[in-house]
Amino acid sequence: MSFQMLTFEARNRIAVITINRPDKLNALNDATIGELGSAIDDARSRDDIGGIILTGTGAKAFVAGADIAELAEQGPVDGRKRSLRGQAIFTRFETSPKPTIAAINGYALGGGCELALACHIRIASENAKLGLPETNLGIGPGYGGTQRLPRLVGKGRALQLILTGEMIDAAEAFRIGLVNKVVPAGELLSAAEAMMQQILAKGPVAVALCIEAVNRGMEGTLDDGLAIEANHFGLLASTADMREGMQAFLQKRPAVFNGK
């Protein structure tokens, strides 16, 4: 599959999706969002890919936001359609049974921050800047920011960031739990790949069901979430991967999982 707005490279069971509009600071226009949808669908469907890393071209920006030239022309019907389309595509990163890591190499603002929020894990370079500055433009977040950010950092911090439109650095993003880890810029991709390889060494069925349990459990009550967890725990007991993992532990050897 060929892309115009991003690159897609599969190596060592990892798909590295790189948004590639450096002249626009990797801003998300409609075409780029469409290609992101195709890329995540491709990665999710391929047997040779176990996880996805998402990043941006260059040292300045992960994604500096949406393409304002397109937003400036929208009316209410177009705006709602654009929001729903972007939300649906970003949700495919969030609900992927294969782990997704955002490697935030620079500005992650507006839609860029929302895209990172949709990934399971976020690793930022020291020079990353994050924020939801949409209120500066007289609009609000449209790709899930008002919903995912408070679930991640709490209602008060989320409202502060959304309402003030302020931009925070990587250290502050780490302090409030917006990113999982901060590394030197030159080590960003290697750190993301190392973490992904650590995950890929685990049982893939267990990884997928853990992602599903967390996602579904966040949307219901604690009792609902515990029921989901128990069901998954029982389901995993029927897998060959569980038997292999237990035997490997008892035999003091590395486990070799096959996803069954």
PANU-767186 format. One record per residue (C-alpha): residue in one letter; x, y, z. Coordinates in steps of 0.05 Angstrom, whole numbers, padded with zeros to 5 digits, always signed. Each point is the difference from the previous one (the first is absolute). Last residue first. Layout:
BEGIN
aXYZ ...
end
This chain:
BEGIN
k-00063-00387+00402 g+00046+00059-00009 n+00063-00041-00013 f+00038+00013+00065 v+00071-00024+00013 a+00014+00008+00075 p+00070+00011+00024 r+00026-00055+00046 k-00004-00015+00074 q-00037-00066-00008 l-00056+00024+00046 f-00004+00067-00036 a+00003-00032-00069 q-00055-00049+00020 m-00045+00057+00024 g+00011+00041-00063 e-00010-00059-00047 r-00065-00021+00034 m-00024+00072-00003 d+00020+00006-00073 a-00038-00064-00016 t-00063+00036+00020 s-00058-00022+00043 a+00023+00036+00063 l-00002+00064-00041 l-00076-00005-00003 g-00005-00005+00075 f+00041+00062+00012 h-00038+00036-00055 n-00066-00016+00034 a+00028+00022+00068 e+00025+00066-00029 i-00066+00015-00033 a-00037-00013+00065 l+00049+00044+00037 g-00013+00056-00050 d-00075-00004+00010 d+00008+00000+00075 l+00045+00062-00005 t-00054+00034-00040 g+00004+00011-00075 e+00040+00036-00054 m+00069-00010+00030 g-00013-00075+00003 r-00009-00005-00075 n+00067+00031-00016 v+00038-00034+00057 a-00030-00069-00016 e+00012+00008-00075 i+00073+00018+00009 c+00009-00058+00049 l-00034-00045-00051 a+00048+00019-00055 v+00061-00009+00044 a-00023-00068+00025 v-00012-00023-00071 p+00069+00025-00020 g+00036-00037+00057 k+00059+00043+00019 a+00064+00012-00039 l-00038+00051-00042 i-00006+00045+00061 q+00075+00003+00012 q+00009+00010-00075 m-00047+00059+00004 m+00039+00031+00057 a+00065-00007-00038 e-00032+00028-00063 a-00025+00061+00036 a+00068+00011+00033 s+00035-00008-00067 l-00048+00049-00031 l+00012+00053+00053 e+00074-00007+00013 g+00024+00060-00040 a-00052+00044+00032 p+00022-00017+00071 v-00054-00039+00037 v-00065+00014+00036 k-00047-00056+00023 n-00073-00015+00010 v-00030+00064-00027 l-00062+00037+00025 g+00012-00024+00070 i+00001+00069+00034 r+00075-00001+00012 f+00015-00030-00068 a-00036+00056-00036 e+00037+00049+00045 a+00067-00029-00021 a-00020-00003-00073 d-00018+00074-00004 i-00069+00030+00007 m-00041+00042-00049 e-00058+00041+00027 g-00068+00001-00034 t-00028+00031+00064 l-00066-00039-00004 i+00028-00066-00025 l+00062-00003+00044 q-00037+00022+00063 l-00059-00045-00016 a+00046-00060-00005 r+00036+00016+00065 g-00067+00005+00037 k-00033-00061-00032 g+00056-00050+00011 v+00065-00016-00037 l-00019-00060-00044 r-00076-00002+00001 p+00000+00076-00002 l+00042-00002-00064 r-00040-00054-00036 q-00068+00034-00001 t+00013+00073-00016 g+00057-00020-00046 g-00040-00048-00042 y+00011+00026-00071 g-00038+00065+00003 p+00035+00043+00051 g-00035+00067+00009 i-00010+00060-00045 g+00011+00075+00004 l+00070-00004-00028 n+00036+00010+00066 t-00050-00051+00028 e+00034-00052-00043 p+00065+00003+00038 l+00001-00073+00024 g+00071-00009+00025 l+00067-00036-00005 k+00072+00022-00010 a+00055-00050-00013 n+00073+00021+00009 e+00019-00055+00050 s-00029-00053-00048 a-00066-00030+00019 i-00024-00072+00010 r-00075-00011-00001 i-00035-00067+00012 h-00067-00028-00022 c-00009+00048-00058 a-00063+00043-00004 l+00032+00054+00043 a+00055+00007-00052 l-00052+00014-00053 e-00034+00051+00045 c+00067+00035+00011 g+00010+00004-00075 g-00072+00023-00010 g+00013+00060+00044 l+00075+00003+00013 a+00054-00052+00001 y+00063+00042-00015 g+00064-00041+00000 n+00021-00074-00005 i-00060-00033+00033 a+00010-00075-00009 a-00073-00023+00007 i-00003-00074+00017 t-00055-00047-00023 p-00008-00071+00025 k-00035-00051-00045 p-00072-00013+00019 s-00013+00068-00031 t-00056+00036+00038 e+00038+00065+00011 f+00030+00002-00070 r-00068-00014-00031 t-00029+00053+00045 f+00043+00052-00037 i-00035-00019-00065 a-00070+00005+00029 q+00015+00066+00035 g+00028+00030-00064 r-00062-00018-00039 l-00047+00025+00054 s+00037+00066+00005 r+00001+00011-00075 k-00075-00016-00005 r-00015+00048+00057 g+00041+00056-00032 d-00030-00011-00069 v-00071+00007+00029 p+00019+00061+00041 g+00037+00036-00056 q+00072-00012-00020 e+00046+00048-00038 a+00046+00019+00057 l+00010-00073+00019 e+00033-00015-00067 a+00050+00056+00004 i+00011-00016+00073 d+00030-00068-00016 a-00006-00035+00067 g+00054+00002+00052 a+00076+00002+00005 v+00007-00075-00010 f+00063-00032+00026 a+00036+00064-00014 k+00068+00034+00000 a+00052-00055-00006 g-00021-00028-00067 t-00054-00047-00024 g-00053-00021+00050 t-00013-00061+00043 l-00046-00060+00009 i+00026-00068+00023 i-00043-00061-00013 g+00003-00070+00027 g-00001-00074-00020 i+00009+00005-00075 d+00015-00061-00043 d-00072-00025+00005 r-00027+00063-00034 s-00071+00024+00015 r+00014+00050+00055 a+00057+00032-00039 d-00043+00008-00063 d-00058+00030+00039 i+00048+00047+00035 a+00028+00023-00066 s-00067+00009-00035 g-00027+00043+00056 l+00064+00040+00003 e-00007+00011-00075 g-00069+00031+00011 i+00027+00045+00054 t+00054+00023-00047 a-00050+00015-00055 d-00044+00040+00047 n+00057+00044+00022 l+00040-00016+00062 a+00060+00045+00008 n+00068-00033-00007 l+00037+00065+00014 k-00030+00025-00066 d+00067-00003-00039 p+00015-00064+00039 r-00061-00037-00027 n+00020-00072+00012 i-00039-00034+00056 t+00042-00060+00017 i-00031-00069+00011 v+00050-00050+00027 a-00030-00070-00004 i+00036-00047+00048 r+00011-00075-00011 n+00075+00010-00007 r-00010+00051-00055 a-00062+00026-00036 e+00006+00070-00029 f-00058+00046-00017 t+00012+00071-00023 l-00049+00057+00003 m-00036+00052-00042 q+00004-00032-00069 f-00009-00073+00018 s+00011-00066-00037 m-00028-00068+00020 
end
